[in-house]
Amino acid sequence: MGKIKVVLFFFVLILLSQTAFGQNRYAVHFKFKPQESFTLSNPFEYLTAGAIDRRTNQNIPIDSLDLPVSQKYIDGIKPFTQEILFKSQWMNAAIVVANEIEVGNIQSLPFVDKVVLAAPGFNPSGRMDNRSNDRTGLKLSLKFRSKKVNTPFDFQNELLGIQNMHEMGFKGKGITVAVFDAGFPGVDNIPALSHLFTNNQIIGSKDFVHTWNDNVFTKNQHGTNVLSLIASDDPQLLLAGAPEANYILCITEEVSTEYRIEEYNWVKAAEYADSLGVDIINSSLGYLDFDDKTMDYTADSLDGETAIITKGATIAANKGILVITSAGNYGSKGMSSLTAPADAKGVLSIGAVQDNLQMAGFSSQGPTADGRIKPELSTYGVGVYLLRPDGSLSRSNGTSFSAPQIAALAAGLWGARPEWSKDELIDNLIKGATMSDQPDNFVGYGIPNFTKSYYGEILEIVNVEKELEWKVYPNPLEGHDLSILFGDQLVGEFALYDLSGRNIYKRQVQRLSNREAFQVNLPGLISGIYVVEMQSGRDLKNTKLIKR
C-alpha cells in the first residue's frame, strides 16, 4: 500500500509539473538579422523568380525584410524549445513551442528582442478541430437553394461590371490570387471548380495551422464559399469574375480558438504566397477580440501600425501585392468598428451593401484610429450567392463574401491592364467607384466597376498608350539578346549598371525604323539584377533588368 501511495504521489507531481510548465506557442522576435551567406545584391539565393519579377516590374527594391531569419539565431534558441514551427523573415521571428522555463532561457539570450505568447497549448500532430467560431464570422447561416431562375447571381456580377469584363476577354488569366481562410472542403470535387485542377491552376497550397496536414481540401467550409466567389466557372450555377486566374490556397485560421497565433500564421502564408509570385491576396478574416482578453485590440489599436496581421498586410502591400480584406462584421458597434488587417495602409478593405446599395447593418465602419477613410470599397454582401462544399448553390451574408467579389474584379482588371502597378490598380478601382468624389466611412469610395476603371478619363488612356512605347524585353533575360522599344529616334545610347551604380556596359545603338526595337547583345552577363538606361533624343528612361 505504501508503494502505491508513493507512485501516486509522483504521478501527481508529474501532472502538476506539466500544468505549471505546459507547452505553449510563442513568437520569438530577434533584435538583428545578421547574414552569413545571403546578400541584397544576389536575391536569387533566397527569393524565387516570381517574387523578384513582381518587385522588378513595380520598381520595388529588395530590402532586409526579404532576407531570411539568421540561422545562427535559430540554432541558438533551438535547445530551449520543444519544437520550432516556422520562421518569419518579415517579422524577424520564430514561432516555437516551449514551456515557461524554456521561455525564460530564451529571453535571456542577447540577440532576442522579445518573446510573445501567441497561443496557449499546442495541438499534437494529427489532432484537428473543425468547430467554427462565431466571432471570426466562420459560423455560416447558409440558405440552401435547389432551384434558381435566370442565373440569380447576375445582380452581384452586374454591380461590378463582371459581364462586360468577360465579354472583353478578361477573366483573370495571368494573375495569381492567394486565398487565406479556414479550409477548402469539397473544392477538389465541385464541378464548377474542376477547371482549377484540369488546367493546373492551383499552383500552391499549405496548412499553416496544422503544418503536418498536406490536404487543404478539409476543415471549415468558409474558404470554399469564398473561393467560389472568385473562381467558379459555371454560367448556369455560379459564374465568378476570375475563373482563369491561378490560385494559392492557405489555411491560416484556427477555428476552434481565437489567439494571435493566427496573425502569425497569416504573415507566414503571405511570405509563402510572395515566394510563389502572388499578385492578389484575398483575406476574408478579421481580428479584434480573442479568447485571451489581454490580446484584444481596441479602436485605438487599429491605426495601421499595431496589429501583427496589419503589419504583415502592410509589408505585403509594400512588396507590390494587392491585399484585399473584409472590413469586418462589427457594424453594430458603430464608427471605427473595423477588424485587423482592414486598418492597414496600401490595401483595400471591403464593406458590404444591401440590394438597395445602402450599407449593410453588420458592415464594419471607419475611420481608422489615425483618421483614414475605411472601408475603401464596398459591394453586395447580403444574400450573396456562393457554393457549398457539395457544389450546390447557397446564399450568405458578410463582408467575407463582399471581399472576394472585389478580388475577382481586381484580377480581371489587372489582367487587362498588366502595365499598372499595385498602387495604380487601387487608384483606378477607386476612381471607377460610385462615390469616388464623395467618400465616407460607411461604404468608402463606393462600388467599383470594371468599365469605368478600365477606361477612366480619356487623358489617362492617352498616357497609358504613351507609356507602352517604353519596353525592355525579354525581362527576365535568359539569353543574350535584349530588345528595347523606345522613343522616335533611329539612334540611341544604351547603358547597363549594377545595383551599386557601377557601369557594366555602354554603347550607341541604331535601328532602321522607329517602329522597330533597338537590339543589344549582352554576352557573358552573369545572373543578377541590373539597371537598363536608354537615351533617345531628349528622352531618357531606365528600368530594372533581371538576368537569369
PyMOL commands that set and color helices and strands:
alter all, ss='L'
color gray80, all
select helices_A, chain A and resi 2-20+43-45+49-57+64-66+71-80+100-107+134-136+154-160+162-167+191-193+195-198+222-231+261-275+293-295+299-301+308-318+331-333+399-416+422-431+450-455+458-467
alter helices_A, ss='H'
color red, helices_A
select strands_A, chain A and resi 24-30+83-88+93-98+112-119+143-145+176-181+202-207+233-234+238-239+246-251+280-283+322-326+348-353+377-380+384-387+393-396+471-473+481-485+491-498+503-510+518-521+528-536+539-547
alter strands_A, ss='S'
color yellow, strands_A
deselect
rebuild
show_as cartoon
